[in-house]
Amino acid sequence: MNNALEPSAVALGTAGWGGGWGVEPLDDGAWAEAERVASDALAAALEAGITTVDTADIYAHGRSEQTLGRLLAADSGLRERIRLQTKCGIMIGGSPLYGVDSAAAVESTRYHGGADHVRRAVTDSLERLHTDHVDTLIIHRPDPLTRPEETVEAYLELASAGSVGSLGLSNMGVAWVRRFDDALRAATGGEEGIACLQIELGLHHRGLVESAVLVNHPDSADRAVVGEAGGLAELCAERGIALQAWGSLGQGRYTRGTEQAADQDREAAAVVAEIAGRLEVSGEAVVLAWLLKLPWRIQPVVGTVNPDRLRAAAQAPVAADRMDSLDWYRLWTAARGAPLP
Ligand SMILES: NC(=O)c1ccc[n+]([C@@H]2O[C@H](COP(=O)([O-])OP(=O)(O)OC[C@H]3O[C@@H](n4cnc5c(N)ncnc54)[C@H](OP(=O)(O)O)[C@@H]3O)[C@@H](O)[C@H]2O)c1
C-alpha cells in the first residue's frame, strides 16, 4: 500500500523508548530526554540502513508510540523513510493505557483479539504515532477466547480503510499461525496470507533450531523445545511468512565482553569475540548473523537505544556473508554449553 519500503535486514525495536515502564506520566524534562534518546537511536539506525521500526501499543504504556509520533510530527519526510509496525492484543494489568473505559478488563493482564478492541487499538495507535497508517499490524499474543476469523475481519476493515498494510502475528505456535493464515486466506480468496511472525529467537533462545535436531532425544523433554517450536519455522517458510526475532541480541549477554559475561555465557562470548575479530565485524553482527544464516528469512529486531550498538548490529548481513558453517556450528555448540547429540 502507501509505503513501498521493503523490510530492512535488521529491524529497530522500541520497547526501550518512552522513558521506561513506570505508570506515572513523564514530566517535561523526562519527555525531552525520551525524545533525545529515541531521536539519536533512529538517526543512527536509518543511517545504517535499519528502516523497519517495531513498536507496540503497550510499550511504556503508549509512550513508545508517542515518542515516535513526536519524531514523526517534527519531520514531515520521516514517515516515508521507515517501514512501521505496531502491535495490539495485550492489555497489561494496571496500565493507564486502557484505563478509561475498561477498568475491569485491565485489573490483571489479559489478551484481546476481539474486533472492537483491535479497531480501537489501531485508531489509538495511529493517533499516538501521528500517522494515518502502519505498514504491518501484529497481533501480540493469541487470545484463546477469540476466533482468528473475528480478528482477521477487523484487520481487513482497517486495511481497506488504508490504516494497515499487512497482518502479522507474535508469540504464536504452529496451531495458531495455521489458524490465522487459513482465516486470512479464506477471507481474501487466497489473495493474502499472514505477513510475518515475531517470536523470541536468538543464539540464547534457540528452540526452533534445537527442535529440528532433538526430535525423539531425551534432551528435548528437559529443554521443552520440541512442542510448539517444532515445525514452526518450516510452516512459516512453506506459507511465505517471514520470521522476526525479538531478543535477538540476547540483551547483550554475548557482547558485553567475556569478563562481564555470566558463567554459562562466557564460552560463547569468547567465541563471538574471536569470530568478530577474525571476520572484522562487530560482536553484535556475529550474534545476529547466526540467525541470518538460517534458511528462514529471519529479520532480527534489536532493542538497543545505543547508536554505536545499532551501527554494530547493522553489520549483520556482512557478518553472515563472511561466516562459514564451521563458525556457525561453533557458536551453536558454545551457546548450548554441550556438544550436539
Ligand atoms: N513480540 C514480543 O512479544 C516482543 C517482546 C520483547 C521485545 N520485542 C521487540 O523486540 C525488540 C528487541 O527485544 P529486546 O529489547 O528484548 O532484545 P535485545 O535487542 O536482545 O536487547 C536489547 C537490550 O539489551 C541491552 N544490550 C544489548 N547489547 C548490550 C551490551 N553489549 N551491553 C549492555 N547492554 C546491552 C540493550 O541496552 P542498550 O539500549 O543500553 O544498548 C537493551 O536494553 C524490542 O525493542 C521490541 O521491539 C517484542
The ligand as an ORCA input file, in Angstrom:
! r2SCAN-3c Opt
* xyz 0 1
  N       6.703     -9.562     20.285
  C       7.065     -9.551     21.543
  O       6.412    -10.137     22.426
  C       8.304     -8.811     21.932
  C       8.854     -8.993     23.205
  C      10.011     -8.299     23.538
  C      10.583     -7.435     22.601
  N      10.013     -7.244     21.376
  C      10.604     -6.325     20.348
  O      11.934     -6.727     20.095
  C      12.840     -5.664     20.403
  C      14.136     -6.240     20.904
  O      13.916     -7.032     22.053
  P      14.794     -6.909     23.355
  O      14.983     -5.494     23.649
  O      14.200     -7.803     24.352
  O      16.133     -7.620     22.878
  P      17.650     -7.286     22.589
  O      17.809     -6.445     21.382
  O      18.285     -8.623     22.612
  O      18.172     -6.497     23.874
  C      18.199     -5.117     23.969
  C      18.576     -4.751     25.377
  O      19.840     -5.324     25.662
  C      20.761     -4.299     26.032
  N      22.058     -4.608     25.411
  C      22.284     -5.107     24.190
  N      23.611     -5.261     23.985
  C      24.208     -4.842     25.111
  C      25.565     -4.770     25.520
  N      26.577     -5.163     24.721
  N      25.830     -4.291     26.745
  C      24.826     -3.889     27.548
  N      23.506     -3.918     27.218
  C      23.218     -4.417     26.020
  C      20.206     -3.017     25.468
  O      20.659     -1.927     26.244
  P      21.101     -0.560     25.494
  O      19.844      0.052     24.976
  O      21.758      0.223     26.569
  O      22.036     -0.960     24.399
  C      18.704     -3.251     25.578
  O      18.250     -2.954     26.879
  C      12.061     -4.781     21.384
  O      12.521     -3.445     21.419
  C      10.676     -4.879     20.820
  O      10.535     -4.017     19.700
  C       8.889     -7.944     21.039
*
